[in-house]
């Protein structure tokens, strides 16, 4: 009987001392608030940043996907440079995500190059007999959500 009690005591002590591999902080509640529409894109981004900063300051391992989630939040706000930086962090901390991150970064760079090419003025002037398309009226501009962030239709598709 004494041996059984000792074995149980060691087993329970071993389980109690084990800490989790990742610390998620308040990620699930922030994500739920975002999906329910209770917070703006900017607030979602700010909360993700605060969560990551807290985990890093406490020397806890940021869970897989959190850097890239923050990168996508930044991308929705139009901050492409910061988004790419977060994607790089994800790749650095989780090399197994490299294929996904490289694909996303590559598509983002390609879309950027495409938009730069289309924004550059064409050297050839249109023929005078070619009818030009009318300018888009301001009221026909793409919609934005209530917080002023681009709608999903305006956010580049990276998948």
Long-range contacts (C-beta under 8 A, 24 or more apart in sequence): 21-61, 22-60, 22-61, 22-62, 22-63, 22-64, 23-55, 23-58, 23-60, 23-61, 23-63, 24-63, 24-66, 25-51, 25-54, 25-55, 26-51, 27-51, 27-63, 27-66, 40-145, 40-146, 40-147, 40-149, 41-73, 41-76, 41-77, 41-145, 41-147, 41-149, 42-77, 42-147, 42-149, 44-73, 45-70, 45-73, 45-74, 45-76, 45-77, 48-73, 61-93, 62-93, 64-90, 64-93, 64-94, 64-97, 65-90, 65-97, 67-93, 68-97, 68-100, 68-101, 68-104, 75-108, 75-155, 75-156, 75-158, 76-149, 76-150, 76-155, 77-149, 78-149, 78-150, 80-108, 80-112, 83-108, 84-108, 103-158, 104-158, 107-156, 107-158, 108-156, 108-158, 111-156
